Amino acid sequence: MGRCAGVSNWPCKSGTSRWAQCDVLVEILENSVELTKGNDYNLFKQWLGEGLLLSTDAKWKRQRRIMTPTFHFAKLNQYTDIFNGKARELVQSLTNLASADDNSSKALDISEMIQHISLAIATEAIMGVRLQKDSHCEYVKAVADFNRHLHDFLMLRCFTSVPSLGFCSAIIGERIAIRAQQRKHLDKERAEKGGDFFLYTLLDMEGNGTLEPEELHEQVDTFMFAGHDTTSHALIWTLWCIACHPQYQRLIHAEIDAKCKKMNAKGIAEEISFKSADVNELRYLDRCIRESLRMFPAVPVVERQLQNDLAVNGKVWPRGALAVVAPILIHHNEQVYPNQWHFDPDNFLPEKMAKRNAFDYIPFSGGPRNCIGQKFAMLQLKIVLAHLFCHFRFSTEVPFLQNLPALEPILRPQNGLPLKIIKRECEIITNEEKRLDLLMDEKSE
């Protein structure tokens, strides 16, 4: 791990701020005592309270312990119907905008559509509430406004208040109240829908005293924010990366077409429903997603406010120092990724991954405070993208690296997602050797 650069430090409000890499970041992220987020996160507390994202010490450990079973991989398949259903809605919306070929196609910014469908998924998976089309667009806008205001504060320290926070909290509070009033109907609803939505589990915890009433609101606020905003931008960046690299998109199309053939003998793409086992076989798509998250991690920076002196490699980080771990810098370390600014899915070939340290790639952070919902997020990404690439080819005339990221709490492309959307038929490949030949031909280009 000693391959990386060292750390730098400079004066800041909290005393000393240091950007951590290499052995230092491992010590920080794996530390089971230094769990306190940086003071900048306190700005989120107006909105998210002390949910799992912002709580610390004993409270965080208790929350993490009781929440972890909710995100066990064995439970994720209960959400796949939601993922597939919302993906089909997105396909239908894009079909109305798509063109038959490149010549007749015009670029459209579809980033808002992606955010809205991610919100719809989060709302139904977390609260069991199905949003009407285009409902609560204000929530998406309010979250975006908050991120921009927070960016201004971090840059200029001129933050006063954000009116949109009250709007976000009001929407969530309204939905929780409705579901709590319907508590007596939950057993029937669970039986009909065949699973426990996140809010149902929290209501049970509140009922048996495991969770305090105010904690319930904080957890739903937290998971609504994390469940839609980070995932939607991961989806946006992945679409951008693949649209800019048609040679890799062709491989994705070939892989998905072959999988659809195995799943549906009729060859009707609209009838395909992906389960976790299905998308786990889409290994090339998985590599492309991981490479997108390497280049553009949804959360570019995480912080820890040290509660004790921390000695690493003979140097002491003093108590009160702000340790800054930047995935966006770690993922562009040229000693680990020599082609750091090139989109290369081969970075995630098994043999290359085996040579790297686990902390050379941390799109979901690392250690005890890693993202509890990362498997949920990856499954959602794979299913939505599988549907999109089954029906469309995406392209753009904007050079790949000209759509620069805006360094906000959630990384977003400054120019949105301006893509040409071209309709395609899912080619059910009956000859497996033909598919393999295509993969080999593309690989040699």
LOVOKE-440401 format. One record per residue: x, z, y of N, C-alpha, C in turn. Coordinates in steps of 0.2 Angstrom, whole numbers, padded with zeros to 4 digits, always signed. Example, Ala and Ser with C-alpha at 12.3 -4.5 7.8 and 13.67 -1.06 7.14 Angstrom:
2
+0066+0039-0028+0062+0039-0022+0066+0039-0016 +0064+0035-0011+0068+0036-0005+0064+0039+0000 
//
This chain:
445
+0004+0000-0006+0000+0000+0000+0004+0000+0006 +0011+0001+0006+0015+0001+0012+0016-0005+0015 +0012-0010+0013+0013-0017+0016+0011-0018+0023 +0006-0013+0025+0003-0014+0032+0007-0012+0037 +0004-0013+0043+0007-0011+0049+0006-0003+0050 +0009+0000+0054+0008+0007+0055+0001+0009+0059 +0001+0014+0063-0004+0016+0067-0002+0016+0074 -0007+0016+0079-0005+0017+0086-0010+0022+0088 -0008+0025+0094-0012+0030+0097-0012+0030+0104 -0018+0032+0107-0018+0032+0115-0023+0038+0117 -0022+0040+0123-0027+0046+0125-0034+0043+0125 -0038+0048+0124-0045+0046+0124-0049+0053+0126 -0056+0053+0127-0059+0058+0128-0058+0064+0123 -0058+0063+0117-0058+0068+0112-0050+0070+0111 -0046+0068+0114-0039+0070+0113-0034+0064+0111 -0034+0062+0105-0030+0057+0103-0034+0052+0098 -0033+0046+0099-0037+0041+0095-0032+0037+0092 -0033+0036+0085-0028+0032+0081-0031+0027+0077 -0029+0021+0076-0031+0016+0072-0028+0017+0065 -0032+0018+0060-0029+0020+0053-0028+0013+0049 -0023+0013+0045-0022+0008+0040-0018+0011+0035 -0017+0007+0029-0013+0008+0024-0014+0015+0021 -0009+0019+0019-0009+0026+0016-0014+0030+0020 -0014+0029+0027-0017+0034+0031-0025+0033+0030 -0027+0027+0030-0034+0026+0029-0037+0028+0022 -0033+0028+0017-0034+0030+0010-0035+0038+0011 -0031+0041+0014-0031+0049+0015-0038+0051+0019 -0039+0047+0024-0045+0048+0028-0052+0047+0024 -0052+0041+0021-0058+0039+0018-0060+0043+0012 -0054+0044+0008-0055+0048+0002-0056+0056+0002 -0055+0058+0008-0055+0065+0010-0062+0068+0009 -0062+0073+0005-0069+0076+0004-0071+0081+0009 -0066+0083+0014-0067+0088+0019-0068+0084+0026 -0064+0079+0027-0065+0076+0034-0071+0071+0033 -0077+0073+0034-0083+0069+0033-0086+0068+0040 -0083+0071+0045-0087+0070+0052-0086+0064+0055 -0091+0060+0057-0091+0054+0061-0088+0055+0068 -0085+0050+0071-0083+0051+0078-0088+0053+0083 -0086+0055+0088-0091+0057+0093-0095+0051+0096 -0093+0045+0096-0097+0040+0098-0103+0039+0094 -0103+0041+0088-0109+0041+0083-0115+0045+0086 -0113+0050+0090-0118+0055+0093-0123+0051+0097 -0122+0045+0100-0126+0041+0103-0132+0039+0099 -0131+0038+0092-0136+0036+0088-0141+0042+0086 -0139+0048+0088-0143+0054+0086-0149+0054+0090 -0150+0051+0096-0156+0051+0099-0161+0047+0095 -0159+0043+0091-0164+0039+0087-0164+0041+0080 -0158+0042+0077-0158+0043+0069-0157+0050+0067 -0156+0055+0072-0156+0062+0070-0150+0063+0066 -0151+0068+0061-0145+0069+0057-0147+0067+0050 -0149+0060+0049-0150+0058+0042-0143+0057+0039 -0143+0053+0033-0137+0052+0029-0131+0049+0033 -0133+0045+0038-0128+0041+0042-0124+0046+0046 -0127+0051+0049-0124+0055+0054-0123+0062+0052 -0126+0065+0047-0125+0072+0045-0118+0073+0043 -0116+0079+0042-0109+0081+0040-0109+0087+0036 -0103+0088+0033-0102+0095+0029-0107+0096+0024 -0110+0102+0023-0114+0104+0018-0121+0100+0018 -0123+0099+0024-0130+0095+0025-0129+0088+0022 -0123+0085+0024-0122+0078+0021-0122+0078+0014 -0118+0083+0011-0117+0083+0004-0123+0084+0000 -0128+0088+0003-0134+0089+0000-0139+0083+0000 -0139+0080+0006-0142+0073+0007-0140+0068+0002 -0133+0067+0002-0130+0062-0003-0132+0063-0010 -0132+0070-0012-0133+0072-0019-0141+0070-0021 -0145+0071-0016-0152+0070-0018-0155+0063-0017 -0151+0059-0013-0153+0052-0012-0149+0047-0017 -0144+0049-0020-0140+0045-0024-0144+0042-0030 -0148+0046-0033-0152+0043-0039-0157+0038-0037 -0159+0038-0030-0164+0033-0028-0161+0026-0028 -0154+0026-0027-0151+0019-0027-0147+0018-0033 -0149+0021-0038-0145+0019-0045-0147+0012-0047 -0142+0009-0050-0143+0002-0051-0149+0000-0056 -0150+0005-0060-0156+0004-0065-0162+0004-0061 -0163+0007-0055-0169+0006-0051-0170+0000-0047 -0165-0004-0046-0165-0009-0041-0169-0015-0043 -0170-0016-0050-0175-0021-0052-0182-0020-0049 -0184-0014-0048-0191-0013-0045-0192-0016-0038 -0186-0018-0035-0187-0021-0028-0186-0029-0029 -0184-0032-0035-0183-0039-0035-0189-0043-0033 -0195-0041-0035-0201-0044-0033-0202-0045-0026 -0200-0040-0022-0200-0040-0015-0195-0045-0012 -0189-0045-0015-0184-0049-0013-0186-0056-0014 -0188-0058-0020-0191-0065-0021-0196-0067-0017 -0201-0062-0016-0207-0064-0012-0205-0066-0005 -0201-0062-0002-0199-0063+0005-0195-0069+0006 -0191-0070+0001-0186-0076+0001-0191-0082+0001 -0196-0082-0003-0200-0088-0004-0204-0089+0003 -0206-0084+0007-0209-0084+0013-0204-0088+0018 -0197-0086+0018-0192-0089+0022-0191-0096+0020 -0191-0098+0014-0191-0105+0012-0196-0109+0015 -0202-0106+0014-0208-0110+0017-0207-0111+0025 -0205-0106+0028-0204-0106+0035-0199-0112+0037 -0193-0111+0033-0188-0116+0035-0190-0123+0032 -0194-0124+0027-0196-0131+0025-0200-0134+0031 -0204-0130+0035-0207-0133+0040-0203-0136+0046 -0197-0133+0046-0192-0135+0051-0186-0140+0048 -0186-0141+0042-0181-0144+0039-0182-0152+0039 -0176-0156+0039-0176-0163+0039-0175-0166+0032 -0176-0172+0032-0175-0176+0025-0167-0178+0025 -0164-0178+0030-0157-0180+0030-0153-0178+0036 -0146-0179+0036-0142-0177+0042-0144-0180+0048 -0145-0187+0048-0147-0191+0054-0153-0189+0058 -0158-0186+0054-0164-0184+0058-0164-0177+0059 -0159-0173+0057-0159-0166+0058-0155-0164+0065 -0158-0159+0068-0156-0155+0074-0154-0148+0072 -0149-0146+0075-0147-0139+0074-0152-0134+0077 -0154-0129+0073-0158-0124+0075-0155-0117+0074 -0156-0112+0079-0154-0105+0078-0159-0102+0074 -0157-0100+0068-0162-0097+0063-0160-0089+0062 -0156-0087+0067-0154-0080+0066-0160-0075+0066 -0165-0076+0071-0170-0072+0072-0175-0072+0066 -0175-0078+0063-0179-0078+0056-0176-0074+0051 -0170-0074+0050-0166-0070+0045-0167-0063+0047 -0167-0061+0053-0168-0054+0055-0175-0051+0053 -0180-0056+0055-0187-0054+0053-0188-0053+0046 -0185-0058+0042-0187-0057+0035-0183-0051+0032 -0177-0049+0034-0174-0043+0032-0178-0037+0034 -0181-0037+0040-0185-0031+0042-0191-0031+0037 -0194-0036+0036-0200-0036+0031-0198-0034+0024 -0192-0035+0022-0190-0033+0015-0189-0025+0016 -0185-0023+0021-0184-0016+0022-0190-0012+0022 -0195-0015+0026-0201-0011+0027-0205-0010+0021 -0205-0015+0017-0209-0015+0011-0205-0011+0006 -0199-0012+0005-0195-0008+0000-0195-0001+0002 -0194+0001+0008-0193+0008+0010-0200+0012+0011 -0204+0008+0014-0211+0012+0016-0217+0009+0012 -0216+0004+0008-0222+0001+0004-0227-0002+0009 -0225-0004+0015-0229-0007+0020-0227-0015+0020 -0232-0019+0019-0231-0026+0020-0233-0028+0027 -0228-0031+0030-0229-0033+0037-0232-0040+0037 -0236-0041+0042-0239-0047+0043-0234-0052+0047 -0234-0058+0046-0229-0063+0049-0229-0062+0056 -0222-0061+0058-0220-0060+0065-0222-0054+0068 -0225-0049+0064-0227-0042+0067-0220-0038+0068 -0220-0034+0073-0215-0029+0074-0208-0033+0076 -0209-0039+0079-0203-0042+0082-0200-0038+0087 -0204-0034+0090-0201-0029+0095-0196-0024+0092 -0197-0022+0086-0192-0018+0083-0185-0021+0082 -0185-0027+0080-0179-0031+0079-0176-0032+0086 -0180-0033+0091-0177-0034+0098-0174-0027+0100 -0178-0022+0099-0176-0015+0101-0169-0013+0098 -0168-0015+0092-0162-0013+0088-0156-0017+0091 -0158-0024+0093-0153-0028+0096-0151-0025+0103 -0156-0023+0107-0155-0020+0113-0150-0014+0113 -0152-0010+0108-0148-0004+0107-0141-0005+0106 -0139-0010+0101-0132-0012+0099-0129-0014+0106 -0132-0018+0110-0129-0021+0116-0127-0015+0121 -0132-0011+0122-0131-0005+0126-0125-0001+0124 -0125+0000+0117-0120+0005+0114-0113+0001+0115 -0113-0005+0114-0107-0009+0116-0104-0008+0123 -0109-0008+0128-0107-0007+0135-0105+0000+0136 -0108+0004+0133-0105+0011+0133-0098+0012+0131 -0097+0009+0125-0090+0010+0122-0085+0007+0126 -0087+0001+0129-0082-0002+0133-0081+0001+0140 -0087+0003+0143-0087+0005+0150-0088+0012+0151 -0091+0016+0146-0093+0023+0147-0098+0024+0152 -0103+0019+0152-0108+0020+0158-0115+0021+0155 -0115+0024+0149-0121+0024+0145-0126+0030+0148 -0132+0028+0149-0137+0033+0152-0142+0034+0146 -0147+0029+0146-0152+0030+0141-0154+0023+0139 -0157+0023+0133-0160+0016+0130-0167+0017+0129 -0172+0014+0133-0179+0015+0132-0181+0012+0125 -0178+0007+0122-0180+0005+0116-0179+0010+0110 -0175+0015+0111-0175+0020+0106-0182+0023+0104 -0185+0025+0109-0192+0028+0108-0197+0023+0105 -0196+0017+0106-0200+0012+0103-0199+0011+0095 -0192+0011+0094-0191+0011+0087-0193+0017+0083 -0192+0023+0086-0194+0029+0083-0202+0030+0082 -0205+0027+0087-0213+0027+0087-0215+0023+0081 -0213+0017+0080-0215+0013+0075-0214+0016+0068 -0208+0019+0067-0207+0023+0061-0211+0029+0060 -0212+0033+0065-0216+0039+0065-0223+0037+0063 -0226+0031+0066-0233+0029+0065-0233+0027+0057 -0229+0024+0054-0229+0022+0047-0229+0028+0043 -0224+0033+0044-0224+0039+0040-0230+0042+0040 -0233+0043+0046-0239+0047+0046-0245+0044+0042 -0245+0037+0042-0250+0034+0039-0249+0035+0031 -0243+0034+0029-0242+0035+0022-0243+0042+0020 -0241+0047+0024-0242+0054+0022-0250+0055+0021 -0254+0053+0026-0261+0053+0025-0264+0050+0019 -0260+0045+0016-0263+0042+0010-0259+0045+0004 -0256+0051+0005-0253+0054-0001-0257+0054-0007 -0263+0056-0007-0268+0057-0012-0269+0050-0016 -0267+0044-0013-0268+0038-0016-0262+0035-0019 -0256+0039-0018-0250+0037-0020-0249+0035-0028 -0252+0040-0032-0251+0039-0039-0254+0033-0041 -0260+0031-0038-0263+0025-0040-0259+0019-0038 -0257+0019-0032-0253+0014-0029-0246+0013-0033 -0243+0018-0035-0237+0018-0039-0239+0014-0046 -0244+0016-0049-0246+0013-0055-0247+0005-0055 -0250+0004-0049-0252-0003-0048-0246-0008-0046 -0241-0005-0042-0235-0008-0040-0229-0008-0045 -0230-0003-0049-0225-0002-0054-0218+0001-0052 -0218+0005-0047-0212+0008-0045-0213+0012-0039 -0207+0016-0038-0207+0021-0032-0204+0018-0026 -0207+0017-0021-0204+0015-0014-0200+0021-0012 -0196+0020-0007-0191+0025-0005-0195+0030-0002 -0200+0029+0003-0204+0034+0006-0208+0038+0001 -0210+0035-0004-0214+0039-0009-0209+0045-0012 -0203+0043-0013-0198+0048-0016-0197+0053-0011 -0196+0051-0004-0195+0056+0001-0201+0061+0002 -0207+0058+0001-0213+0062+0002-0213+0067-0004 -0211+0065-0010-0211+0070-0016-0206+0076-0014 -0200+0074-0011-0195+0079-0010-0198+0084-0004 -0201+0081+0001-0204+0085+0006-0209+0090+0002 -0213+0087-0002-0218+0091-0005-0216+0097-0009 -0210+0096-0013-0207+0101-0017-0202+0105-0013 -0201+0104-0007-0196+0108-0003-0189+0106-0003 -0188+0101-0006-0181+0098-0006-0179+0095+0000 -0183+0093+0004-0182+0089+0010-0187+0092+0016 -0184+0094+0021-0188+0097+0027-0192+0091+0030 -0197+0093+0033-0202+0087+0036-0198+0083+0042 -0194+0086+0046-0190+0082+0051-0185+0078+0048 -0182+0080+0042-0177+0076+0038-0180+0070+0036 -0187+0070+0034-0190+0064+0031-0190+0059+0036 -0192+0060+0042-0192+0055+0048-0185+0053+0049 -0180+0057+0049-0173+0055+0050-0170+0050+0045 -0172+0052+0039-0170+0047+0033-0173+0040+0033 -0179+0040+0035-0183+0034+0035-0180+0030+0041 -0179+0033+0047-0176+0030+0053-0169+0027+0051 -0165+0031+0047-0158+0029+0045-0158+0023+0041 -0163+0023+0036-0162+0018+0031-0166+0011+0033 -0171+0012+0038-0174+0006+0041-0169+0002+0045 -0165+0006+0049-0159+0003+0053-0154+0000+0048 -0151+0004+0044-0146+0001+0039-0148-0004+0035 -0154-0003+0032-0157-0008+0027-0159-0015+0030 -0160-0015+0036-0162-0022+0039-0156-0025+0043 -0153-0021+0048-0148-0024+0053-0142-0026+0050 -0139-0022+0046-0132-0024+0042-0133-0029+0037 -0139-0029+0033-0140-0034+0028-0141-0041+0031 -0145-0041+0037-0147-0047+0040-0141-0050+0043 -0136-0047+0046-0130-0050+0048-0126-0052+0043 -0125-0048+0037-0121-0051+0032-0124-0057+0029 -0131-0058+0029-0134-0064+0027-0132-0070+0032 -0133-0068+0039-0131-0073+0044-0124-0076+0043 -0119-0071+0043-0112-0073+0042-0111-0077+0036 -0114-0075+0030-0113-0079+0024-0116-0086+0025 -0122-0087+0028-0124-0094+0029-0120-0098+0033 -0117-0094+0038-0113-0098+0043-0106-0100+0039 -0103-0096+0036-0097-0098+0032-0098-0103+0027 -0104-0103+0024-0105-0108+0019-0107-0115+0022 -0111-0115+0027-0113-0121+0031-0107-0124+0034 -0102-0121+0035-0096-0124+0038-0091-0126+0033 -0092-0125+0027-0088-0127+0021-0092-0131+0016 -0094-0137+0017-0098-0141+0012-0095-0141+0005 -0088-0141+0005-0085-0142-0002-0087-0136-0006 -0088-0130-0003-0090-0124-0007-0097-0124-0008 -0101-0126-0003-0108-0126-0004-0110-0131-0010 -0107-0136-0011-0109-0140-0017-0108-0137-0023 -0103-0132-0024-0102-0128-0030-0107-0123-0031 -0109-0121-0025-0115-0116-0026-0121-0119-0028 -0123-0125-0025-0128-0129-0027-0128-0131-0035 -0122-0133-0037-0121-0134-0044-0123-0128-0049 -0120-0122-0047-0121-0116-0050-0128-0114-0051 -0131-0114-0045-0138-0112-0045-0143-0117-0049 -0142-0123-0048-0146-0128-0052-0145-0127-0059 -0139-0126-0062-0138-0124-0069-0142-0118-0071 -0141-0113-0067-0145-0107-0068-0152-0108-0068 -0155-0111-0064-0162-0113-0064-0164-0116-0070 -0160-0121-0072-0162-0124-0078-0163-0119-0084 -0158-0115-0085-0159-0110-0090-0165-0105-0089 -0167-0104-0083-0172-0099-0082-0179-0103-0082 -0180-0109-0081-0186-0112-0080-0186-0119-0083 -0188-0120-0089-0188-0126-0093-0192-0132-0089 -0197-0130-0085-0201-0135-0082-0197-0138-0076 -0192-0134-0074-0188-0137-0068-0192-0137-0061 -0197-0132-0061-0200-0131-0055-0197-0125-0051 -0193-0127-0045-0189-0122-0042-0194-0116-0039 -0200-0118-0037-0204-0114-0033-0206-0108-0038 -0206-0109-0044-0208-0104-0049-0203-0099-0051 -0197-0100-0049-0191-0096-0051-0191-0089-0047 -0190-0084-0051-0189-0077-0049-0183-0074-0052 -0178-0072-0047-0172-0070-0050-0172-0062-0051 -0169-0060-0056-0168-0053-0057-0161-0052-0056 -0159-0045-0057-0152-0044-0055-0147-0047-0061 -0150-0047-0067-0145-0050-0072-0144-0058-0071 -0149-0061-0068-0149-0068-0066-0144-0069-0061 -0144-0066-0055-0140-0067-0050-0133-0065-0051 -0132-0060-0056-0125-0058-0058-0121-0063-0061 -0125-0068-0064-0122-0074-0067-0119-0079-0062 -0122-0078-0056-0120-0083-0050-0113-0081-0047 -0108-0082-0051-0101-0079-0049-0098-0082-0043 -0099-0089-0043-0096-0092-0037-0100-0090-0031 -0106-0089-0031-0110-0087-0025-0108-0080-0023 -0107-0076-0028-0104-0069-0027-0097-0069-0023 -0093-0074-0025-0086-0074-0022-0087-0076-0015 -0092-0081-0014-0093-0083-0007-0096-0078-0002 -0100-0074-0005-0103-0068-0001-0097-0063+0000 -0093-0062-0005-0088-0057-0004-0083-0059+0002 -0081-0066+0001-0076-0068+0006-0079-0068+0013 -0086-0070+0014-0089-0069+0020-0089-0062+0023 -0090-0057+0019-0089-0050+0021-0082-0048+0022 -0078-0052+0019-0071-0050+0021-0069-0053+0028 -0071-0059+0030-0070-0062+0036-0074-0058+0042 -0080-0057+0040-0085-0054+0045-0089-0048+0043 -0085-0042+0042-0089-0036+0039-0094-0034+0044 -0100-0033+0041-0106-0031+0046-0104-0025+0050 -0101-0020+0047-0099-0014+0051-0091-0015+0052 -0089-0017+0058-0082-0019+0059-0077-0013+0060 -0080-0007+0062-0076-0001+0063-0080+0005+0061 -0076+0010+0058-0079+0017+0057-0074+0022+0059 -0077+0028+0061-0073+0033+0064-0074+0040+0060 -0068+0044+0061-0069+0051+0058-0066+0055+0064 -0069+0060+0065-0066+0065+0070-0063+0071+0066 -0057+0072+0066-0053+0076+0061-0055+0083+0063 -0057+0087+0058-0058+0094+0059-0052+0099+0058 -0047+0096+0055-0041+0100+0053-0035+0095+0054 -0029+0098+0055-0023+0094+0055-0023+0090+0048 -0020+0084+0049-0020+0080+0043-0013+0077+0042 -0009+0079+0037-0002+0077+0036-0002+0071+0031 +0001+0065+0034+0001+0059+0030+0008+0056+0031 +0012+0056+0025+0019+0053+0025+0023+0056+0031 +0023+0063+0031+0027+0066+0035+0025+0067+0043 +0019+0063+0044+0017+0064+0051+0010+0067+0051 +0009+0071+0056+0003+0075+0057-0002+0072+0062 -0008+0071+0059-0013+0069+0064-0017+0076+0066 -0017+0077+0072-0019+0084+0075-0027+0085+0074 -0029+0091+0073-0036+0092+0073-0039+0090+0080 -0045+0087+0079-0048+0084+0085-0047+0077+0086 -0042+0074+0083-0040+0067+0084-0046+0063+0081 -0047+0057+0084-0052+0052+0082-0048+0047+0078 -0049+0047+0071-0046+0042+0067-0051+0036+0067 -0049+0030+0068-0053+0024+0068-0050+0019+0062 -0055+0018+0058-0053+0013+0052-0057+0007+0054 -0054+0001+0054-0057-0005+0056-0056-0010+0050 -0062-0011+0046-0062-0016+0041-0060-0023+0044 -0063-0024+0050-0061-0031+0052-0054-0033+0053 -0050-0027+0054-0043-0028+0055-0039-0028+0048 -0042-0023+0044-0039-0023+0037-0040-0029+0033 -0046-0032+0034-0048-0038+0030-0044-0044+0032 -0040-0044+0038-0036-0049+0041-0029-0048+0041 -0027-0043+0036-0020-0042+0035-0016-0047+0031 -0012-0051+0035-0009-0057+0032-0004-0055+0026 -0002-0049+0025+0002-0047+0019-0003-0046+0013 -0009-0046+0014-0014-0045+0008-0017-0052+0008 -0019-0055+0013-0023-0061+0013-0019-0066+0017 -0014-0070+0014-0010-0074+0018-0014-0080+0022 -0020-0081+0019-0024-0086+0022-0030-0083+0026 -0028-0078+0030-0033-0073+0033-0038-0076+0037 -0037-0082+0040-0042-0085+0045-0045-0091+0041 -0044-0092+0035-0047-0097+0031-0052-0094+0027 -0058-0097+0026-0063-0095+0022-0061-0098+0015 -0059-0093+0010-0057-0095+0004-0060-0091-0002 -0065-0093-0005-0068-0089-0010-0064-0087-0016 -0058-0091-0017-0053-0089-0022-0050-0082-0021 -0050-0080-0015-0048-0073-0013-0051-0068-0018 -0057-0070-0021-0060-0065-0025-0061-0067-0032 -0056-0071-0034-0055-0072-0042-0052-0066-0045 -0054-0064-0051-0053-0058-0054-0045-0056-0054 -0041-0061-0055-0034-0060-0056-0031-0058-0049 -0034-0061-0043-0032-0059-0037-0034-0052-0035 -0040-0051-0036-0043-0044-0035-0039-0038-0038 -0037-0040-0045-0033-0035-0048-0027-0033-0045 -0024-0037-0041-0017-0036-0038-0018-0032-0031 -0024-0031-0029-0025-0028-0023-0027-0021-0024 -0026-0017-0018-0028-0010-0018-0036-0010-0016 -0040-0005-0019-0047-0005-0017-0048-0005-0010 -0044-0002-0006-0045-0001+0001-0042-0007+0005 -0040-0012+0002-0039-0018+0005-0045-0022+0007 -0051-0020+0004-0057-0023+0005-0062-0018+0005 -0065-0016+0011-0070-0011+0012-0076-0013+0017 -0079-0018+0015-0085-0020+0019-0091-0015+0019 -0091-0010+0014-0096-0005+0014-0092+0002+0015 -0087+0002+0018-0082+0008+0019-0080+0010+0012 -0077+0016+0011-0074+0018+0005-0074+0026+0005 -0073+0028-0001-0073+0035-0002-0080+0038-0003 -0080+0045-0002-0087+0048-0003-0092+0046+0002 -0090+0044+0008-0095+0042+0013-0096+0034+0013 -0095+0031+0007-0096+0024+0007-0104+0022+0008 -0106+0016+0008-0113+0014+0009-0116+0016+0003 -0121+0020+0003-0125+0022-0003-0130+0016-0005 -0131+0011+0000-0136+0006-0002-0132-0001-0003 -0126-0001-0005-0122-0007-0006-0125-0011-0011 -0127-0008-0017-0129-0012-0023-0136-0015-0021 -0140-0011-0017-0146-0014-0015-0145-0020-0010 -0140-0019-0006-0139-0025-0001-0136-0031-0004 -0132-0030-0009-0129-0036-0013-0134-0039-0017 -0138-0036-0020-0144-0039-0024-0148-0043-0019 -0150-0040-0014-0154-0043-0009-0151-0050-0006 -0145-0049-0005-0141-0055-0002-0141-0061-0007 -0140-0059-0014-0139-0064-0019-0146-0068-0020 -0151-0064-0020-0158-0067-0022-0160-0071-0016 -0159-0069-0010-0162-0073-0004-0157-0079-0004 -0151-0079-0005-0147-0085-0004-0148-0089-0010 -0149-0087-0016-0151-0091-0022-0157-0095-0020 -0162-0092-0017-0168-0096-0015-0166-0101-0010 -0163-0099-0005-0161-0104+0000-0157-0110-0002 -0152-0109-0006-0148-0114-0008-0151-0119-0014 -0156-0116-0017-0160-0120-0021-0164-0125-0018 -0166-0124-0012-0171-0128-0008-0167-0132-0002 -0162-0130+0000-0159-0133+0006-0151-0134+0006 -0149-0138+0010-0142-0139+0012-0141-0138+0019 -0136-0134+0021-0135-0132+0028-0129-0135+0030 -0129-0137+0037-0123-0139+0040-0123-0137+0047 -0117-0139+0050-0117-0137+0057-0111-0142+0061 -0112-0143+0067-0107-0147+0071-0102-0142+0075 -0104-0136+0074-0099-0131+0078-0094-0129+0074 -0087-0130+0076-0082-0128+0072-0082-0121+0070 -0080-0119+0064-0080-0113+0060-0079-0107+0065 -0073-0107+0068-0070-0101+0071-0072-0101+0079 -0076-0106+0081-0078-0106+0088-0085-0102+0089 -0088-0100+0083-0094-0095+0084-0091-0088+0083 -0088-0085+0088-0084-0079+0087-0089-0073+0087 -0086-0068+0084-0091-0062+0083-0091-0058+0089 -0096-0055+0091-0097-0050+0096-0096-0043+0093 -0091-0040+0096-0089-0033+0093-0094-0028+0096 -0100-0028+0093-0105-0022+0093-0104-0018+0087 -0108-0012+0087-0108-0008+0081-0110-0012+0075 -0114-0017+0075-0115-0022+0070-0113-0029+0072 -0108-0032+0068-0105-0038+0070-0110-0044+0070 -0110-0047+0075-0115-0053+0076-0111-0059+0079 -0113-0065+0077-0110-0071+0080-0113-0072+0087 -0108-0073+0091-0110-0074+0098-0115-0080+0099 -0115-0085+0096-0119-0091+0096-0125-0091+0092 -0126-0085+0088-0132-0085+0084-0130-0089+0077 -0135-0093+0075-0134-0096+0068-0137-0103+0069 -0133-0108+0073-0136-0114+0074-0134-0119+0068 -0139-0120+0064-0138-0124+0058-0143-0130+0058 -0141-0135+0055-0145-0141+0052-0148-0139+0045 -0154-0140+0044-0157-0138+0038-0160-0144+0035 -0157-0146+0029-0159-0152+0026-0162-0151+0019 -0168-0153+0018-0171-0152+0011-0167-0155+0006 -0167-0152+0000-0164-0154-0006-0169-0152-0012 -0169-0156-0017-0172-0154-0023-0167-0151-0028 -0170-0145-0031-0165-0142-0036-0164-0146-0042 -0158-0149-0042-0156-0153-0048-0155-0149-0054 -0160-0150-0059-0159-0147-0065-0154-0150-0069 -0148-0148-0070-0143-0152-0074-0144-0150-0081 -0145-0155-0085-0146-0155-0092-0140-0155-0096 -0135-0158-0093-0128-0158-0096-0123-0153-0094 -0122-0148-0097-0118-0143-0095-0111-0145-0094 -0108-0150-0098-0102-0153-0096-0101-0156-0090 -0107-0160-0088-0107-0163-0081-0106-0158-0076 -0109-0152-0076-0108-0147-0071-0101-0144-0071 -0098-0143-0077-0091-0141-0077-0087-0146-0074 -0088-0153-0075-0084-0158-0072-0084-0158-0065 -0090-0157-0062-0091-0156-0055-0087-0151-0052 -0088-0145-0055-0084-0139-0053-0076-0140-0053 -0074-0144-0058-0067-0145-0058-0065-0150-0053 -0069-0155-0052-0068-0160-0047-0067-0157-0040 -0072-0153-0038-0072-0150-0032-0066-0145-0031 -0064-0142-0036-0058-0137-0036-0052-0141-0035 -0052-0147-0037-0045-0151-0036-0045-0154-0029 -0050-0154-0025-0050-0157-0018-0046-0153-0014 
//
